[in-house]
Amino acid sequence: MSDAPMTHDESHECCGPGYASPQEAMKAEREKTLYTVALYGGTGIQAPDYLATVDVDPASPTYSQVIHRTQLPGMDDELHHFGWNACSSCHDDESKSRRYLIAGGFRSGRIYSIDTADERAPRLHTVIEPEEIKAKTNLSAPHTVHCLADGHVMISMLGDGEGNGPGGFLLLDEDFNIAGRWENKADGMVYNYDYWYQPRHNVMISSEFAAPKTYEPGFNLEDVSADKYGHRLHFWDWEKHELTRSIDLGQEGLVPLEIRFHHNPDSAHAFVGAALSSTMWHCHKVNGAWQADKIIAVPSVELEGWPIPVPGLITDLVLSMDDRFLYFSDWLHGDLRQYDVSDPANPKLTGQVWLGGLLGKGDTVQAHKLQGGPQMLQLSLDGKRLYVTNSLLSSWDNQFYPDMAGAGSSIIQVDCDTVNGGMTVNERFFVDFSKEPNGPARAHEMRYPGGDCTSDIWV
């Protein structure tokens, strides 16, 4: 047997899915394919949602085009977030592979698994109907999908069978059958949304949006004063599956949505964006106890015709694989920001670009007027390319950006300076969903076949 060291690719072949460490992930081959969910649910177009495969290889003749559409059988699904059946948490298990995408219908409650064995042309694998989910778990409105190291897939669910809070956490087994609920005790949980776990600290953090009955019709300011939107972070004992601590962020932390732990599995630092208050929070341990501190506040802006100053509305965030740069989107203002968070408690703004938004500062890309505002984000493993979609939720899109109905979504790519900080829009790249076969479609979350900065967790 040769004593020559294995290359990264060779060492990857003999192990399970994902990468041995975040540092190894950063050395991976550049992404050439991107998946996004494209939806008609809630838009008025009577057509099923689908998984769009996008060519992101700049050397390809079909660069920045949709090259395949995996049609799904359900109607009015509103595909939203989706994730892998296996990631770096299963890296030591050679029996597992990152092959199936699990996608939930935010509106319908339906859950699909999609086989990506053919990377450029995925196909439908299984369907779980909402009636079965409600009958077995009394849950609805699937959101965040993460794989677990034991082979299960866990999905945060925002509602009970009737669309009321608090929802819970659904488990699927390795064959994508319902395995029950993850949580043993959830006393104190009011609403649900996103979650991220960090096993070496025996913790999972979950956030709060609202009950499906509240957010589905659209945004009503009176629902905020009626306490129908969340403002708490929940800290769970990962081993016992029990809620051990909740932190109320109050009026400065209304609607905490996405959670991103450091990729370093030894780290006890995480970031949470509170959408409506437009604040960023840093979660960390002090004398062994978790706490959350506000570290960034985006000022609201007075805008004619608005009953209140317009908030930035931080809807998504992503952390670079080396935990140095934090990116987040202000969906209503229209800006995308980059912060150096080498010191997590003291972020430094290093880049900002405008991509649509209500403030009129957004520009065009390839002569296309940018609709909506920057929303879902996905970063390349090496941290150099950031992909951006613009749809939030169909009813909210229609309310705040009515022109999106006729224009559909886009995917924009932003080049990121990983040495000095800074961002520039890549003018070569624009994925246009305005002329899709069944009409203008809306794109939401994004994934790559080789894993990405919001799906891989190390244990």
C-alpha positions in Angstrom: 0.0 0.0 0.0 1.4 3.4 -0.9 2.5 5.8 1.8 1.5 8.8 -0.3 -1.0 11.0 1.4 -4.6 10.8 0.1 -5.9 13.8 -1.8 -9.0 15.4 -0.5 -11.2 13.7 -3.1 -9.7 10.3 -2.3 -10.2 10.7 1.4 -13.8 11.9 0.8 -14.5 8.7 -1.2 -13.8 6.4 1.7 -15.9 8.2 4.2 -19.6 9.2 4.7 -21.2 12.3 3.3 -19.9 15.8 3.8 -16.5 16.8 5.2 -14.3 16.0 8.1 -14.2 19.6 9.2 -15.3 23.1 8.1 -11.7 23.6 6.9 -12.0 20.6 4.7 -15.3 21.9 3.3 -13.6 25.1 2.3 -11.2 23.1 0.1 -14.0 21.4 -1.8 -14.6 21.7 -5.5 -16.5 24.8 -6.6 -20.2 24.3 -6.9 -21.4 23.7 -10.5 -25.1 23.0 -9.8 -27.6 24.8 -7.5 -31.0 23.7 -6.5 -33.8 26.0 -5.5 -37.5 25.5 -4.9 -39.7 27.3 -7.4 -43.3 27.9 -6.3 -46.7 28.7 -7.5 -48.5 28.0 -4.3 -50.4 31.1 -3.2 -49.6 33.0 -6.4 -52.9 32.4 -8.2 -51.2 30.3 -10.9 -52.7 26.8 -10.9 -49.6 24.8 -11.4 -47.5 22.5 -9.1 -44.3 23.7 -7.5 -41.0 22.2 -8.6 -37.4 21.9 -7.8 -35.3 23.9 -10.2 -31.8 22.8 -11.1 -29.6 25.8 -12.0 -26.2 25.7 -13.8 -23.7 27.8 -11.9 -20.6 26.7 -13.7 -19.2 29.8 -15.5 -17.5 27.6 -18.1 -20.8 26.0 -19.1 -22.9 27.2 -22.1 -26.0 27.1 -19.9 -24.5 29.2 -17.1 -27.1 30.9 -14.9 -30.0 29.1 -16.6 -32.5 26.6 -15.2 -31.5 23.3 -16.8 -34.1 21.0 -15.3 -37.4 21.1 -13.5 -38.5 18.3 -11.1 -42.2 18.6 -11.2 -44.0 17.7 -8.0 -47.6 16.3 -7.9 -49.2 18.5 -5.2 -51.0 21.8 -5.7 -50.7 24.9 -3.5 -47.7 23.5 -1.7 -45.7 26.7 -1.3 -42.4 24.9 -1.1 -40.2 26.8 1.3 -37.1 25.4 3.0 -35.5 22.1 2.2 -32.5 20.1 3.2 -30.4 17.0 2.9 -31.0 13.5 4.3 -27.3 13.4 5.3 -24.6 16.0 5.8 -21.2 16.3 7.6 -22.8 15.1 10.8 -22.8 11.6 9.2 -19.2 11.9 7.8 -17.9 8.9 9.7 -20.7 6.6 8.5 -19.8 5.1 5.1 -23.3 3.6 4.8 -24.8 7.0 4.3 -24.8 9.4 1.3 -26.0 12.9 0.7 -28.5 11.9 -2.0 -32.0 12.9 -1.1 -33.5 16.4 -0.6 -36.4 16.7 1.8 -38.7 19.6 0.9 -41.8 20.7 2.7 -44.9 22.5 1.5 -45.2 25.5 3.9 -48.9 26.0 2.9 -50.0 22.4 2.2 -48.1 20.6 4.9 -47.0 18.0 2.4 -43.4 16.6 2.6 -41.4 15.3 -0.4 -38.1 13.5 -0.8 -36.3 14.0 -4.0 -33.6 11.7 -5.4 -30.5 13.6 -6.7 -28.6 10.5 -7.9 -28.7 12.3 -11.3 -27.3 15.6 -10.1 -28.5 17.6 -13.0 -32.0 15.9 -13.3 -33.4 15.0 -9.8 -36.6 12.9 -9.6 -39.4 12.6 -7.1 -38.8 9.8 -4.6 -41.6 9.8 -1.9 -44.5 11.9 -0.8 -46.0 12.2 2.7 -49.5 13.7 2.7 -50.4 16.2 5.4 -53.3 14.0 6.6 -50.8 11.3 7.7 -48.6 13.9 9.4 -51.5 15.4 11.3 -52.9 11.9 12.3 -49.5 10.7 13.6 -48.0 13.8 15.1 -50.7 16.6 15.1 -48.2 18.9 13.2 -48.4 21.1 10.2 -46.4 23.7 8.2 -42.9 22.2 7.7 -40.0 24.5 7.8 -36.3 23.9 8.6 -34.8 20.5 7.6 -31.6 19.2 9.1 -30.2 15.7 9.1 -29.1 14.1 12.4 -26.0 12.0 12.9 -28.2 8.9 13.7 -29.8 8.9 10.3 -33.0 10.7 11.1 -34.2 13.8 9.4 -35.7 16.5 11.7 -38.1 19.2 10.5 -39.4 22.1 12.5 -43.1 22.4 12.2 -44.8 25.7 12.8 -48.4 24.6 13.6 -50.5 21.9 15.0 -53.1 20.0 12.9 -55.3 23.1 13.0 -52.7 25.7 12.1 -52.3 27.0 15.7 -49.0 27.3 17.6 -46.7 26.2 18.9 -46.0 23.3 16.5 -43.0 21.1 17.2 -40.3 18.9 15.6 -41.0 16.1 13.2 -38.7 13.1 12.8 -38.4 11.0 9.6 -36.5 7.7 9.6 -33.9 6.8 7.0 -36.7 5.6 4.6 -38.5 9.0 5.0 -41.4 7.5 7.0 -42.8 9.4 10.0 -40.9 8.4 13.2 -42.8 10.7 15.6 -41.8 13.9 17.3 -38.4 14.8 18.6 -39.3 16.9 21.7 -40.2 15.1 24.9 -41.1 18.3 26.7 -41.9 21.7 25.2 -43.4 23.6 28.1 -42.9 27.4 27.5 -42.7 27.1 23.7 -45.1 29.6 22.2 -44.2 29.6 18.5 -41.7 27.8 16.3 -39.6 28.5 13.2 -35.9 27.7 12.7 -33.4 25.6 14.7 -29.7 24.7 14.8 -28.0 22.2 17.1 -24.5 22.1 18.5 -24.0 18.7 20.1 -20.6 19.4 21.8 -22.5 21.9 23.9 -25.6 19.7 24.3 -27.8 22.5 22.9 -30.3 23.3 20.3 -31.6 26.8 19.8 -35.0 27.4 18.2 -36.7 30.6 17.2 -40.3 31.9 16.8 -42.3 33.3 13.9 -46.0 32.9 14.3 -48.8 30.3 14.0 -49.7 29.5 10.3 -53.2 31.0 10.9 -51.5 34.3 11.6 -48.9 34.6 8.8 -50.6 32.8 5.9 -53.1 35.5 5.0 -50.5 38.3 5.0 -49.0 40.7 7.5 -51.3 42.6 9.8 -49.7 45.2 12.2 -52.5 44.6 14.7 -51.3 41.0 15.1 -48.0 42.3 16.5 -49.6 44.3 19.3 -51.9 41.3 20.0 -48.7 39.2 20.7 -49.4 36.9 17.7 -45.8 37.1 16.6 -42.8 35.6 18.4 -40.0 37.3 20.3 -38.3 34.4 22.2 -35.4 32.1 21.7 -35.6 28.6 23.1 -32.6 26.6 24.4 -33.0 22.8 24.4 -31.1 20.0 26.1 -30.0 18.2 22.9 -29.7 14.8 24.7 -32.9 14.9 26.7 -35.0 16.6 24.0 -36.3 19.1 26.6 -36.7 22.9 26.6 -34.5 24.1 29.5 -34.4 27.9 29.0 -36.2 30.6 27.0 -35.0 34.2 26.5 -37.6 36.8 25.7 -36.0 39.4 23.4 -38.9 41.8 23.9 -39.7 44.7 21.5 -36.1 44.8 20.3 -36.2 41.2 19.2 -39.6 40.8 17.4 -39.9 37.8 15.1 -36.5 36.1 15.5 -36.2 33.9 12.4 -32.9 32.3 11.2 -30.3 30.8 13.5 -26.7 30.2 12.5 -24.3 28.6 14.9 -20.6 28.8 14.3 -19.5 26.0 12.0 -16.7 25.1 14.4 -18.3 22.4 16.5 -16.4 23.4 19.6 -17.8 26.9 19.5 -20.6 28.2 21.7 -21.4 31.2 19.5 -24.5 31.7 17.4 -26.3 34.5 15.5 -30.1 35.1 15.2 -31.8 37.8 13.1 -35.0 39.4 14.5 -36.9 40.3 11.4 -39.4 42.9 12.5 -37.1 44.7 14.9 -34.3 44.4 12.3 -31.7 43.5 15.0 -29.0 40.9 15.1 -28.4 38.9 18.3 -25.3 37.1 19.5 -26.0 33.9 21.6 -23.2 32.7 23.8 -22.4 31.3 27.2 -21.7 33.4 30.3 -20.6 31.3 33.4 -22.2 28.3 31.7 -25.5 29.9 31.1 -26.8 30.9 27.6 -27.6 34.5 27.0 -28.4 36.7 23.9 -27.1 40.2 23.3 -28.1 42.6 20.6 -25.1 43.4 18.4 -26.5 45.1 15.3 -29.6 47.3 14.8 -30.8 48.5 11.4 -32.7 51.8 11.8 -36.2 52.0 10.3 -36.8 54.6 7.6 -39.7 57.0 7.2 -41.5 56.3 3.9 -44.5 58.1 2.4 -47.7 56.0 2.6 -46.4 53.8 5.4 -48.2 53.9 8.8 -44.9 53.2 10.6 -41.2 53.7 9.8 -40.2 50.9 7.4 -38.0 48.3 9.1 -35.1 46.7 7.3 -36.8 43.3 7.9 -33.8 40.9 8.4 -35.1 37.7 6.8 -32.1 35.6 6.3 -28.4 35.3 7.3 -25.5 33.0 6.5 -22.1 32.6 8.1 -19.0 31.8 6.2 -17.5 28.4 6.8 -14.5 29.9 8.6 -16.9 31.8 10.9 -15.4 35.1 9.9 -18.1 36.8 7.8 -21.8 37.2 8.6 -24.2 38.1 5.7 -27.8 39.2 6.1 -30.5 40.6 3.9 -32.9 43.5 4.7 -35.8 42.4 2.6 -37.8 45.7 2.8 -34.9 48.2 2.6 -33.3 46.2 -0.1 -29.7 46.0 1.1 -27.5 43.0 1.6 -24.8 43.4 4.3 -21.4 41.8 5.1 -19.9 42.0 8.6 -16.6 40.8 9.9 -17.5 38.8 13.0 -14.1 37.6 14.0 -15.0 39.1 17.3 -18.7 37.9 17.5 -19.6 40.5 20.1 -18.3 43.4 18.0 -19.2 43.0 14.3 -17.7 45.4 11.7 -19.6 46.3 8.6 -17.3 45.5 5.6 -19.7 45.4 2.6 -23.1 46.5 1.4 -25.0 46.2 -1.9 -28.5 47.2 -2.9 -30.7 44.7 -4.6 -34.2 46.0 -5.0 -36.2 47.1 -2.0 -38.7 49.8 -1.1 -36.2 52.6 -0.7 -35.5 52.9 -4.4 -31.8 52.3 -4.1 -31.7 48.9 -5.9 -30.2 48.8 -9.3 -30.5 46.5 -12.3 -28.6 43.4 -13.3 -28.3 42.6 -17.0 -30.9 45.3 -17.6 -33.4 43.5 -15.4 -35.1 45.7 -12.8 -34.7 44.0 -9.5 -38.1 43.0 -8.0 -38.7 42.6 -4.3 -35.7 42.7 -2.0 -32.8 40.4 -1.2 -34.1 37.5 0.8 -32.8 33.9 1.0 -29.0 33.6 0.9 -26.6 30.7 0.2 -22.8 31.0 0.3 -20.2 28.9 -1.5 -18.1 26.7 0.7 -15.0 28.8 0.0 -16.9 31.9 1.0 -16.4 33.7 -2.4 -19.8 33.6 -4.0 -23.1 34.5 -2.4 -26.4 33.6 -4.1 -29.5 35.6 -3.4 -33.3 35.1 -4.1 -36.1 37.6 -3.5 -39.3 35.8 -2.5 -40.3 35.7 1.2 -43.8 34.2 1.4 -46.3 34.5 -1.4 -49.0 36.4 0.6 -46.3 38.8 1.9 -44.7 39.1 -1.6 -48.1 40.2 -2.9 -48.6 42.7 -0.1 -45.2 44.4 -0.2 -44.0 43.8 -3.8 -47.1 43.3 -6.0 -45.1 43.6 -9.2 -43.4 40.3 -8.3 -46.5 38.4 -9.4 -45.9 39.3 -13.0 -42.1 39.4 -12.9 -41.4 36.2 -10.9 -38.2 35.7 -9.0 -34.5 36.0 -9.8 -31.3 34.6 -8.5 -28.4 37.0 -8.3 -24.8 36.2 -7.5 -22.6 38.5 -5.4 -18.8 38.1 -5.4 -17.3 38.4 -1.8 -13.8 39.6 -1.0 -12.7 37.1 1.7 -9.5 38.9 2.5 -10.4 42.5 3.0 -14.2 42.3 3.0 -16.5 43.9 0.4 -19.0 42.7 -2.1 -19.7 43.3 -5.8 -22.6 42.1 -8.0 -21.6 39.6 -10.7 -23.1 41.1 -13.9 -22.6 37.8 -15.8 -25.1 36.0 -13.6 -28.9 36.4 -13.5 -31.4 33.6 -13.3 -34.7 34.8 -14.6 -37.9 33.1 -13.4 -40.2 35.4 -15.3 -40.7 33.1 -18.3 -41.0 29.7 -16.8 -43.2 27.2 -18.6 -46.2 27.6 -16.3 -45.7 31.4 -15.8 -43.6 33.5 -13.4 -42.3 31.5 -10.5 -40.9 32.4 -7.1 -37.6 31.0 -5.9 -36.8 30.6 -2.2 -34.1 28.6 -0.5 -31.0 27.2 -2.3 -28.7 24.2 -1.9 -25.7 22.6 -3.7 -25.1 18.9 -4.2 -21.9 19.0 -2.3 -23.3 20.7 0.8 -23.4 24.3 1.8 -23.1 26.8 4.6 -26.5 26.4 6.1 -27.0 22.6 6.0 -23.8 21.1 7.2 -23.3 20.6 11.0 -20.4 18.9 12.6 -20.8 16.7 15.7 
